[in-house]
Every structure is written in structure tokens, then in C-alpha cells.
Amino acid sequence: MRRAEVLKKLIEETGLNTKAFAEKAGIPYTTLRSMLMRGVGGASVDNVIKVCRALGITTEEMDRLAFRPEEATSLHQDFSEFEAFINNPEHSLFFKDYLGAPEERKREMLTFWNFIKDAEKKKTEDKQ
């Protein structure tokens, strides 16, 4: 999956049209349209970062989704799984501020949770 396709998919998942999303990201609509049609490679770094921030992902996550399609899962799915995890009384204390946190903080917590999940998976694989 190419970067532009990843961005297009994630923008669709926000429920916003391209024009509304461009406004949210703080870039001109024509710039976003160009990125989605011609590819991200020719776009300015600043504009790519703005789009990624508005989506709540890092540029590294965009690359991961673009170049490792087997790992490409919906961010909404990740959030649902994460919220189920933190609603478990055994885990909720650590992530108690999640539900009231701003979007940027939620993304940081999700990244940390993915780190924990990957470490636990590796431990399980090492024991086998």
C-alpha cells in the first residue's frame, strides 16, 4: 500500500471529506488533493507532518502502514482493543486518564500500549 493510499483510507475513517480534513490539518485543500493524487513523496515535510498529526499518527506509522500491509489495521480497531484493555480493573489504574485525555495524549498512550503488547508477545514466543 502506498503512503497516499494509507492517508486516503485514514482520512475516510475520520468521516470528514477531503476539504474538511484539509481545513482540520491546516493545509489548503488543493495541497491535500495533490498529495492524495500524486503521492506524498513530492509534498513538503511540513504538510506531511500536518496531515499525520491531524490523523493522530506519526510519519513512521504512515510508513509502516504503507510498506507492511500485513500490519495495516484500522486505527479505530486499535483504539477499541486498547479501550477494552484499559477498562479491565487490573489495568485501568495505569491508564486512568485515557478517557478524558486530549487526542494527542490518547495517541501517546496507545503507542505505549502497543509497545507493552509487543513485549508481552515476544516473551510468549521466547518461552515456546
C-alpha positions in Angstrom: 0.0 0.0 0.0 1.4 3.4 -0.9 1.5 6.3 1.5 -1.2 8.3 -0.3 -3.5 5.3 -0.2 -2.9 4.9 3.5 -3.7 8.6 4.1 -6.8 8.4 1.9 -8.1 5.4 3.9 -7.4 7.0 7.2 -9.0 10.3 6.1 -12.1 8.3 5.1 -12.2 6.7 8.5 -12.4 10.1 10.2 -15.7 10.7 8.5 -14.6 14.0 7.1 -14.5 14.8 3.4 -11.2 15.9 1.9 -12.0 19.6 2.1 -13.0 19.4 5.8 -10.0 17.3 6.6 -7.6 19.7 4.9 -9.1 22.5 7.0 -8.6 20.4 10.2 -5.0 19.7 9.2 -4.3 23.4 8.4 -3.3 23.0 4.8 -5.0 24.1 1.6 -7.5 21.7 0.1 -5.6 21.7 -3.2 -2.4 20.7 -1.4 -4.1 17.7 0.2 -5.7 16.7 -3.0 -2.4 16.8 -4.8 -0.8 14.7 -2.0 -3.5 12.1 -2.4 -3.5 12.0 -6.2 0.2 12.4 -7.0 1.7 10.8 -3.9 3.3 12.0 -0.7 6.9 12.0 -1.9 6.6 15.4 -3.6 4.9 17.1 -0.7 6.7 19.3 1.8 7.7 17.7 5.0 5.7 20.3 6.9 2.5 19.3 5.1 3.0 15.6 5.6 3.6 16.2 9.3 0.4 18.3 9.5 -1.7 15.6 7.8 -0.2 12.9 10.0 -0.8 15.0 13.2 -4.4 15.6 12.1 -4.8 11.8 11.7 -3.1 11.2 15.1 -0.3 9.1 13.6 3.4 9.6 13.2 5.2 9.6 9.9 6.8 6.4 11.0 3.3 4.8 11.4 2.3 6.0 8.0 5.4 4.3 6.5 4.7 1.1 8.5 1.1 1.0 7.1 2.3 1.8 3.6 5.2 -0.7 3.4 4.0 -3.5 5.6 0.4 -4.0 4.5 0.1 -7.2 6.6 0.3 -4.9 9.7 -2.2 -2.4 8.3 -5.1 -2.4 10.7 -7.7 0.2 11.3 -6.7 2.7 14.0 -10.3 2.5 15.2 -9.8 -1.2 15.7 -6.6 -0.5 17.7 -8.5 2.0 19.9 -11.3 -0.4 20.5 -8.9 -3.1 21.6 -7.0 -0.6 23.7 -10.1 0.7 25.4 -11.2 -2.8 26.3 -7.7 -3.4 27.8 -7.8 -0.2 29.9 -11.3 -0.9 31.1 -10.0 -4.1 32.8 -9.7 -3.2 36.5 -6.3 -4.7 36.6 -5.0 -2.2 34.0 -7.2 0.8 34.5 -5.2 2.5 37.2 -2.2 2.9 34.9 -4.3 4.3 32.1 -6.9 6.1 34.3 -6.5 9.4 32.5 -7.1 8.0 29.0 -10.8 8.6 28.5 -10.6 12.3 29.4 -7.3 12.9 27.7 -6.9 15.1 24.5 -6.4 13.1 21.3 -2.7 13.7 21.2 -2.3 12.2 24.6 -4.5 9.2 23.7 -2.3 8.5 20.8 0.8 8.5 23.1 -0.9 6.1 25.4 -1.9 3.9 22.5 1.7 3.8 21.3 2.9 2.8 24.8 0.3 0.1 25.0 1.4 -1.3 21.6 4.9 -1.4 23.0 3.7 -3.3 26.0 1.7 -5.7 23.9 4.6 -6.4 21.5 6.9 -7.0 24.5 4.4 -9.5 26.0 4.1 -11.2 22.7 7.9 -11.6 22.4 8.1 -13.0 25.9 5.5 -15.6 25.0 7.3 -16.5 21.7 10.6 -16.8 23.5 9.2 -19.2 26.1 7.9 -21.5 23.3 
